[in-house]
Amino acid sequence: MDNLVTLLTLNNISDTYIPQSILESFEIPVAIKDEIMGGQFFAFALGGIKLQVLECDYERAKRVLEEAGYTIDN
């Protein structure tokens, strides 16, 4: 079974909607970690809201989001 890896870390839950939609349009499953901490202060204090993909999808997802103008976490 593949592990989830973080692709993007964001400070606001609403910032996850567009990259999530882009990835899902390419049939790349997405998980949102720490979304319950959607308040900007709490998200920042706890390291942000993480948009994650399966490890096997990481390179493809990275390429898709970079082409859409996103800077990927390393």
Secondary structure, 3 states (H helix, E strand, C coil): CCCEEEEEEECCHHHHHHHHHHHHHCCCCCEEECHHHCCHHHHHHCCCEEEEEEHHHHHHHHHHHHHCCCCCCC
